[in-house]
Amino acid sequence: MITLEATQRNGSPAALRAQELVPAVYYGAGKDAVSIAISAKDFIKVYKEAGETTAVTLTIGGEKISTLIHDIQRDPIDGSATHVDFLVIDMKKEIEVAVPLEFTGTAEAEKNGLGTLVKVLHEVHVTALPANLPHALEIDITGLDSLDSQIHVKDIKLPSGVTMVTDGEEVVASMNAYVEEKEEETAAPDLSAIEVEKKGKQEDEE
């Protein structure tokens, strides 16, 4: 179980950030939105482990609340979290989430210089009980050994208890042939036109 300690929010967002805290809120499953604050350092660790598909238990005083990290607002300069939304979930009910795809290996066709890999999808939608949701789904691209090779959604192996929602016929990854860039031919300058132009300027000056 991944847990994250939270406190009731007191003070302005700027004051919280000065204390290395991140303003946050949790809502959903019939609960009203509640403003909280979380440790910036602890959140970084939790997000690396949980992402947006693994349940995170918020502990507030003696209360434990099952959630998913639903949305993160980030500082445009350093990328740090400036606000986090947590979605309250029922651990006994299936939910639909977008699960990221992680590509592993090297495509044989790319290794042999036949073409370049094109990653068409970077996430797919699945349904499962929160405890069964995968952090990510691995896609082994080693088997792409020719230019007509493709991996489809239906080829993805799912963990037990997980159901695919995304259309199985959608392409996840494919190979594209290399396209040689042709050098543009530069037309040779018309020397006679240049001479005529020079002569015309000389006559005007005279």
C-alpha distance (Angstrom), angle and dihedral (degrees) to the residues before:
residue distance angle dihedral
M1 . . .
I2 3.81 . .
T3 3.78 112.7 .
L4 3.77 133.1 -173.3
E5 3.78 124.1 -170.3
A6 3.78 116.6 -133.3
T7 3.80 136.5 179.7
Q8 3.78 133.6 -156.2
R9 3.79 107.7 -86.9
N10 3.80 116.0 -103.9
G11 3.78 123.5 173.6
S12 3.78 135.0 13.7
P13 3.82 122.9 -50.3
A14 3.81 89.2 -108.3
A15 3.81 91.5 52.9
L16 3.81 91.1 48.9
R17 3.78 92.9 50.3
A18 3.79 89.4 50.6
Q19 3.81 85.8 60.4
E20 3.84 90.6 49.1
L21 3.80 90.4 -106.7
V22 3.80 127.2 133.0
P23 3.84 121.5 -139.3
A24 3.80 110.4 -125.1
V25 3.79 143.1 164.9
Y26 3.79 136.1 -154.2
Y27 3.81 126.2 -154.8
G28 3.79 143.1 150.4
A29 3.82 139.0 76.1
G30 3.79 90.4 75.8
K31 3.81 94.0 -51.5
D32 3.77 122.1 127.2
A33 3.79 116.1 -122.0
V34 3.80 110.8 -84.8
S35 3.80 122.1 -163.8
I36 3.80 114.8 -135.7
A37 3.80 141.2 162.5
I38 3.81 127.6 -130.5
S39 3.79 135.1 -171.5
A40 3.81 110.8 -93.2
K41 3.82 90.9 -145.9
D42 3.81 93.8 49.4
F43 3.80 92.1 46.2
I44 3.82 91.9 55.8
K45 3.82 89.9 55.2
V46 3.80 93.4 45.5
Y47 3.80 94.0 47.8
K48 3.81 92.0 51.3
E49 3.79 89.4 54.1
A50 3.79 101.2 37.0
G51 3.79 106.7 27.4
E52 3.79 110.4 -178.7
T53 3.80 98.0 -52.3
T54 3.81 105.4 55.7
A55 3.80 121.0 80.9
V56 3.79 116.5 -107.6
T57 3.81 119.2 -161.3
L58 3.78 111.4 -142.8
T59 3.79 112.0 -152.2
I60 3.79 114.5 -156.6
G61 3.78 112.5 173.0
G62 3.78 103.9 -50.1
E63 3.82 94.4 -23.9
K64 3.81 123.5 101.7
I65 3.79 119.3 -160.3
S66 3.83 124.7 -171.7
T67 3.80 111.1 -137.7
L68 3.78 146.4 156.3
I69 3.80 123.1 -134.7
H70 3.78 98.0 -108.2
D71 3.80 107.4 174.5
I72 3.80 137.4 1.7
Q73 3.78 126.2 -161.6
R74 3.80 112.2 -155.9
D75 3.77 137.9 -160.6
P76 3.83 107.1 -104.3
I77 3.80 91.6 -138.7
D78 3.81 107.7 44.2
G79 3.83 100.2 13.4
S80 3.81 94.1 -126.1
A81 3.80 118.7 149.4
T82 3.80 112.4 -95.7
H83 3.83 97.1 174.7
V84 3.80 135.1 6.3
D85 3.82 130.9 -158.7
F86 3.82 118.0 -154.3
L87 3.81 119.4 -162.7
V88 3.81 113.9 -145.4
I89 3.82 111.5 -132.4
D90 3.79 138.5 -171.1
M91 3.81 107.7 -123.9
K92 3.82 89.3 -151.2
K93 3.80 95.9 56.1
E94 3.80 127.7 74.3
I95 3.79 116.8 -118.7
E96 3.80 135.1 -169.7
V97 3.80 119.0 -122.5
A98 3.79 139.3 164.0
V99 3.80 110.1 -110.0
P100 3.83 119.2 -159.8
L101 3.80 120.8 -123.9
E102 3.80 121.0 -129.4
F103 3.81 115.3 -158.2
T104 3.79 117.1 -146.4
G105 3.80 133.7 -174.6
T106 3.79 129.7 16.3
A107 3.78 123.4 -78.3
E108 3.82 110.6 -113.4
A109 3.80 91.0 -139.5
E110 3.80 90.7 55.1
K111 3.80 92.0 44.9
N112 3.82 89.9 52.8
G113 3.80 92.9 49.1
L114 3.80 96.0 -112.2
G115 3.78 97.1 123.9
T116 3.76 148.4 -42.2
L117 3.79 130.0 -81.2
V118 3.80 118.7 -110.5
K119 3.82 117.1 -160.3
V120 3.79 104.4 -153.6
L121 3.81 99.9 175.2
H122 3.79 127.9 35.1
E123 3.81 97.7 -179.4
V124 3.80 140.4 17.7
H125 3.80 132.9 -156.6
V126 3.80 119.6 -115.5
T127 3.79 137.9 168.0
A128 3.79 125.8 -137.6
L129 3.76 143.8 130.5
P130 3.82 107.9 -74.3
A131 3.82 91.4 -110.7
N132 3.83 90.7 56.8
L133 3.80 98.4 47.4
P134 3.82 111.3 120.7
H135 3.80 119.5 -128.7
A136 3.84 88.0 -137.2
L137 3.80 139.9 -21.5
E138 3.80 119.5 -119.0
I139 3.80 119.2 -134.5
D140 3.81 114.5 -163.1
I141 3.82 106.6 -152.1
T142 3.82 95.9 -178.5
G143 3.81 91.7 102.6
L144 3.80 93.8 63.2
D145 3.79 94.6 104.1
S146 3.80 103.6 150.5
L147 3.79 139.7 36.5
D148 3.81 92.1 -101.6
S149 3.82 93.1 51.8
Q150 3.79 116.9 120.1
I151 3.77 139.0 170.1
H152 3.80 116.3 -142.9
V153 3.77 130.8 -162.1
K154 3.80 89.2 -109.2
D155 3.83 88.6 61.8
I156 3.83 92.6 62.8
K157 3.79 114.2 107.5
L158 3.79 110.7 -133.3
P159 3.81 127.2 -155.2
S160 3.79 118.1 -113.6
G161 3.79 113.3 -75.2
V162 3.81 95.0 22.2
T163 3.82 122.2 115.5
M164 3.79 124.4 -162.8
V165 3.81 116.9 -125.6
T166 3.82 99.7 176.3
D167 3.82 113.9 90.6
G168 3.80 108.9 -87.6
E169 3.81 92.6 -138.7
E170 3.79 94.2 60.9
V171 3.80 113.9 113.0
V172 3.79 115.5 -116.5
A173 3.82 98.7 -177.8
S174 3.80 137.3 -6.8
M175 3.80 142.3 170.0
N176 3.80 125.4 -103.2
A177 3.80 124.5 -163.3
Y178 3.77 117.1 -114.2
V179 3.79 112.5 -101.4
E180 3.79 114.8 -143.6
E181 3.77 113.3 -137.9
K182 3.79 110.5 -129.6
E183 3.76 116.7 -140.3
E184 3.76 111.8 -120.3
E185 3.80 112.4 -120.0
T186 3.78 111.5 -123.5
A187 3.79 113.3 -143.0
A188 3.79 114.7 -123.6
P189 3.82 113.2 -111.3
D190 3.81 116.6 -99.4
L191 3.83 100.7 -115.4
S192 3.78 93.5 -173.2
A193 3.81 91.3 56.8
I194 3.81 90.1 50.1
E195 3.81 91.6 51.3
V196 3.80 91.3 49.5
E197 3.82 90.5 49.8
K198 3.82 91.7 50.0
K199 3.77 91.8 48.2
G200 3.81 91.0 50.1
K201 3.83 91.2 52.2
Q202 3.82 91.7 49.6
E203 3.80 91.5 51.8
D204 3.81 90.7 49.7
E205 3.81 91.3 51.3
E206 3.81 91.7 49.9
